[in-house]
Amino acid sequence: MLSNKTTEFFIYFSILTMLVLLVQLGYIDFMEDLSPSISERGQFGDMFGGLTALFSGLAFSATASMLFLQYKELRLQREELALSRSIQKASAQSQSELVDKQLLTAKIQGLSSLVNTNIQSATAQLPSRNPIEDEGIEKLFTRASHYSSLLESLLMKEGLDTRENCP
C-alpha cells in the first residue's frame, strides 16, 4: 500500500494537472471569442514570445543548478564511502590482531596446562623410594610451576588475559 506522503503527492499532482487543463480549455475558448481568425490568434500568441524565452531560460538554469547539486552530493557520497571503507578495513585488521592474540593465549595456556598435568601425573605414579628421588621430583615440579607462572606473567605483560575461555 502507498504511504501517506505518496498518496498526498498524487492528489496534489492530480489537482494541479486538472487546473492546467482547465486553464488551457478556458484559453482556447477565450481566444475563439476574441478573434475568430487563425492569423489574429497567431499574432496574439506572438506577443508572449519574450515571456516564453524567459521561462525557457529559467527552466534551463534550474536544470543546470540541479545537475550541479547532484554532482556535489555524489562527490560527498563518494567521500563518505571511502571513509567507511577505511574504517571497516581498520576494524577488520584490529579483529584479526585480537584473534591472533587469543590464539597465542590459548596455545600458551594449553602448554602450561599440559606441563602441569604431566608433572602431577608423573608425581602421582612414581612411588616414593627414597628422599633423594622425592627431592628431585619436587624440584622438577617447582620448576614447572615457575615456568607456568612465567608464561602467565609474559601474557599479562603483553596485555593478554590469561583467564579467557580457551580450548
N, C-alpha and C positions, 0 to 999 in steps of 0.2 A: 504494500500500500504506500502511496505517496506521502511524504512528510508534509507538515503544515506549511512550511516555507515554500515548498514546491507548488502546492495547491494554491497558495496565495499568489505566487508569481504567475501561474497560468490564468488565474482570474483577472489580475491586473492587465496582463498581456491581451486577453480576450476583449476586455473593455476598451483598451487603447486601440486595438485593431478595428473594433466596431465604430469608434469615434472617427477614426481616419476615413473609413469607408463612407460614413455619413457626411463628412465634410466634402469628400470628393463628389458624391452624388449631389449635394447642395451646390457645389461649384458648377457642375455641369448644367444643372437646372438654371442657376443664376445666369450663366453665360448664354444659354439659349434665349432667355428673356431679354438680356441686354442687347445682344446683336445676333440676328439670325444668320448672317453670312459667315462663312468659314474664314474668309480673309480678315474680317474685322476681329474675329476671335483670335486669330494668329497675331495680329498687331497688339491686341490687349495682352497676350501672353509674353510677347517680346519685351514689354515694359518691365517684366520681372527677371530679365536675363542677368542683370547685375546681382540681384539677390540670389539667384541660382549659383552664380560663380562664388559668391561669398560663402554660401553653405557648403559648396563643394570643397573650397579651401579649408574651411573649419573641419570638415569630415576627414580630409587628408591629414591635417595637423594632429587631429585626435588619434588617428591610426598610427602616425609616426610616434607620438608620445607613448602610446600603449606598447608599441614594439620596443621602445627604449626601456620602459618599466619592466617588461618581460625579460629583457636582456639582463638588467640589474638583478632581478630576482633569480634568474638562472645562475648567474655568477655567484650570488650569495649561497645558493643551494649547493653548488659545486664545492665552495669553501667549507661549508658545514659537513659535507660528505667526506672530504679529505680529512677534516679534523676527527670525525667519527671513526674513520679507518685507522688513524694513528692511535687513537685512544684504545680501540679494540686490539690493535697489534700489541700495544704495551701491556694490556690486560692479559692477553694470551701468553706473552713472554713471562710475566710475573707468575702466572699459574703454572707454567712449565717449570720455573725455578722452584716453586713451592713443592711440586710433585717430586722433583729431584731430591730436595731436602728430606721429604718424607720417606722416600725410598732409602736414602742413606741412613736415616734414623732407624728404619725397620731392619736394615741389614746389620747395623751395629748392635741393636738390641737383641736381634736373633743370635748373633755371635756371642754376645755376653751371656745370654740365657743358656746357650749350648755349652759354653765353658763351665758355667756354674752347675748345670745339670750333670755333666760328665764327671766333674770333680766330686760332687756329692754322691753320685752312684758308685764311683771308684772307692771312696772312703767307706761307703756302707758295705761293699762287697769284700773288702780286704779285712781279714781277721787281724786283730792286733796281736803281733808276735812278740815284739819287744819294744821298749820305749824309744829306741833309736828310729825304728821304722815309723812309729806313730809321730815322732817329731818331724820326720821328712814329709810325711803326708800332710801334717799340719802346716808346714812351711809352704807346700805346694798349694794348699787351699787358701792360705793367706795371700800368696802372690796372685792367684786367680781372682780373689776378691779385690785386691789392689788394682789389677788390670781392668776389671769391670768398673770400678769406681773412676779410674782414669778415663775410660771410654765415655762414661756418663758426664764427667766434667768437661771433656772435649766437646761433647754435644751441647752442653749448656753454654760453653764459651762461643760456639758457632751460632748460638741463638736457636737451636733446635730443641723442641720439647721432647723429653725422653718419656713422658707419661702418656703419649698418644697411643691410641689403639692401633697396633701394627700386627701383621700376621707373623 
